[in-house]
Amino acid sequence: MKRRTFLKQAAVLSTLPFLTCQTRKRPNIILIMADDLGYECLGCNGSKRYQTPHLDQLAKTGLRFTHAYSQPLCTPSRVQIMTGQYNDRNYTEFGSLPPGEYTFGHMLQDAGYVTCVVGKWQLSGRIRGTGYSGEGTLPEDAGFDEHCLWQVDYKGSRYWDPSIRTNGELSKDISEKYGPDLFCEYAVDFISRHRKQPFFLYYPMVLTHDPFIPTPDSSVSMETYQSQQKDRQDSTFFGDMVAYMDTIVDRIVAKLDELGLREQTLFIFTGDNGTHPRVTSPTESGPVRGAKGETIRTGMHVPMIVNQPGTTPAGVNQDLIDFTDFFPTFAQAAGASLPTDYPGDGVSFLPRLRGEKGYPREWIYCYYQPKWGRWRDLKTRFVMNQRWKLYGDGRFYDIQNDPMETRALQDLSDDIRTVKQQFTEVLQQ
């Protein structure tokens, strides 16, 4: 299907079922997005090193997606997931959410939800402690009633002795505290305070991004670590950070259980991009090196687990999921209306969360121009599905059998040539 035709159909199909949601009780929505955590890092996805028992249990009792794809880098992913639009529409600069963008926070506010974001922001544009140069957006202008965030108007530390902005004010008396604990505490307090009304909690975590340093559960204290003058590029503590991320997730789920909100809450966990390149993870299918920032599969293949007892069936789903799809999914779950001029790049996956077929994607489109670090001059476009991938410059790969994209295909059979032609038509729109 051509891209333009697909986008029109996606917009229609994703909004038609909204009316049926009026007869259902609207769920609370929690989206947790880990930082620099690729698909290979969870036990349920084949990890042989990291301890993620709580996420593994959520996957066992919920729906685990095997083909969810982000953008290759954090800010491009955040802009895409929050606005439901491909990056060639509204991504301008690393560290920025362009002013005036309509986010899933706005959409859910308009639908009557109370909204909160905790964790990592990194969307305010030019702020102290960074080299960011674009115009950005503050959380209170992005559709969030409450926030507890790192990197809003100053960078500072995200972990020990963190710099945190809470509802417009710099948090005080948090020296020697661990940032992820503070974000989690605010999150569970938000859930408790708003348990009697529909709420949306967006938790873009600071874990498991470098620097790779001890967590409160590590065998080495931060004081000892600092006295040993460890190399912060060393990934020794990455496994501890993955385990602590899993613990944070469990704390939030436990609060839902305590308040009797599990069946009323659509809970989604994912990652913002692939794992850091310094991390190589042993898995059941062999070692996997992280490829954050790169357009190969391990740069954008992320975990995705959805759990809502009594609604979401237990199982594994192999449908394609793109970060533009979260926006229409939340809108459909909330029974929300979309602006008449909304582009509709995403396709709701809510039917799959209810055991229905829905409207699975045939392909994912990606526009990637990060404008940051060693990727500043990179600009690329491609279309892919579970097996094939076509770049705008004509390179065509079998990513199932060549995930590192080492051999562009030349001699194609008729059926594969048909796939390439379909992808070419998408790129031409």
SULMO-V35864 format. One record per backbone hydrogen bond with DSSP energy under -1.0 kcal/mol. NH is the residue of the N-H (numbers start at 1). CO is the residue of the C=O. E is the energy in kcal/mol with one decimal. If there is no record, write none. Layout:
BEGIN
NH_CO_E, NH_CO_E
END
This chain:
BEGIN
6_2_-2.9, 7_3_-2.7, 8_4_-2.0, 9_5_-2.5, 10_6_-3.2, 11_7_-2.1, 12_8_-1.9, 13_9_-3.2, 14_10_-2.3, 16_12_-2.2, 18_15_-1.6, 21_18_-1.0, 22_19_-1.2, 23_20_-1.2, 24_21_-1.1, 28_264_-2.9, 29_199_-2.6, 30_266_-2.8, 31_201_-2.6, 32_268_-2.9, 33_203_-2.3, 34_270_-2.7, 35_207_-2.9, 39_301_-2.2, 41_38_-1.8, 45_42_-1.2, 46_43_-1.9, 47_42_-2.1, 48_282_-2.5, 56_52_-2.4, 57_53_-1.8, 58_54_-2.0, 59_55_-2.3, 60_56_-2.1, 61_57_-2.1, 63_306_-3.2, 64_315_-2.4, 65_304_-2.6, 66_317_-2.4, 69_321_-2.8, 70_300_-2.3, 77_73_-1.9, 78_74_-2.6, 79_75_-2.6, 80_76_-1.8, 81_77_-2.9, 82_78_-2.0, 83_79_-1.7, 84_80_-2.2, 89_86_-2.0, 91_87_-2.3, 96_93_-1.5, 97_123_-1.8, 101_98_-1.5, 104_82_-2.0, 107_103_-2.3, 108_104_-2.0, 109_105_-2.3, 110_106_-2.8, 112_109_-1.9, 113_108_-2.9, 114_198_-2.0, 116_200_-2.0, 117_146_-1.7, 118_202_-2.0, 119_148_-2.2, 120_204_-3.2, 121_150_-2.3, 122_151_-1.9, 125_95_-2.8, 126_134_-1.5, 130_127_-1.3, 137_123_-2.5, 141_138_-1.4, 142_139_-1.3, 144_139_-1.3, 146_115_-1.4, 148_117_-1.7, 149_165_-2.7, 150_119_-3.0, 155_128_-1.7, 161_177_-1.7, 163_157_-2.4, 165_149_-3.2, 166_169_-3.3, 167_147_-1.6, 169_166_-1.6, 171_164_-3.3, 177_174_-1.8, 179_159_-2.7, 181_178_-1.1, 182_178_-1.5, 183_179_-2.3, 184_180_-2.1, 185_181_-2.5, 186_182_-2.1, 187_183_-2.3, 188_184_-2.7, 189_185_-1.8, 190_186_-2.6, 191_187_-2.3, 192_188_-2.1, 193_189_-2.6, 194_190_-1.7, 197_194_-1.6, 200_114_-2.6, 201_29_-2.6, 202_116_-2.8, 203_31_-3.4, 205_33_-1.8, 205_203_-1.1, 209_206_-1.5, 212_232_-1.1, 213_211_-1.3, 218_215_-1.6, 225_221_-2.6, 226_222_-2.5, 227_223_-1.9, 228_224_-1.6, 229_226_-1.0, 230_225_-1.2, 234_231_-2.0, 238_235_-1.9, 241_237_-2.0, 242_238_-2.3, 243_239_-2.3, 244_240_-2.2, 245_241_-2.3, 246_242_-2.0, 247_243_-1.8, 248_244_-2.5, 249_245_-2.1, 250_246_-2.0, 251_247_-1.9, 252_248_-1.7, 253_249_-2.3, 254_250_-2.8, 255_251_-1.6, 256_252_-1.8, 257_253_-2.3, 258_254_-2.8, 259_255_-2.0, 260_257_-1.2, 261_256_-3.2, 265_262_-1.4, 266_28_-3.4, 267_307_-1.5, 268_30_-2.7, 269_305_-2.6, 270_32_-2.2, 272_34_-2.0, 274_299_-2.3, 279_276_-2.2, 281_288_-3.0, 284_46_-2.0, 286_283_-1.8, 288_281_-2.4, 290_279_-2.8, 291_298_-1.3, 292_275_-2.2, 293_72_-3.1, 294_291_-2.5, 299_296_-2.3, 300_297_-1.7, 301_297_-1.9, 302_68_-2.1, 305_269_-2.3, 306_63_-2.6, 307_267_-2.6, 311_308_-2.5, 312_308_-2.6, 315_62_-2.4, 317_64_-2.7, 321_67_-2.3, 325_322_-2.1, 329_325_-1.5, 330_326_-2.7, 331_327_-2.3, 332_328_-2.4, 333_329_-2.4, 334_330_-2.2, 336_331_-2.7, 342_339_-2.0, 353_349_-1.0, 354_351_-1.4, 355_352_-1.2, 356_351_-2.9, 364_384_-2.8, 366_382_-2.6, 368_380_-2.8, 375_372_-1.9, 376_373_-1.6, 378_375_-1.8, 380_368_-2.1, 382_366_-2.1, 383_390_-2.3, 384_364_-2.2, 385_388_-2.3, 389_397_-1.7, 390_383_-3.0, 391_395_-2.8, 392_381_-2.5, 394_391_-1.9, 397_389_-2.6, 399_387_-1.8, 400_387_-1.0, 402_398_-1.9, 405_402_-2.1, 409_396_-3.3, 417_413_-2.7, 418_414_-1.7, 419_415_-1.4, 420_416_-2.3, 421_417_-2.1, 422_418_-2.2, 423_419_-2.4, 424_420_-2.3, 425_421_-2.0, 426_422_-1.5, 427_423_-2.1, 428_424_-1.3, 429_426_-1.2
END
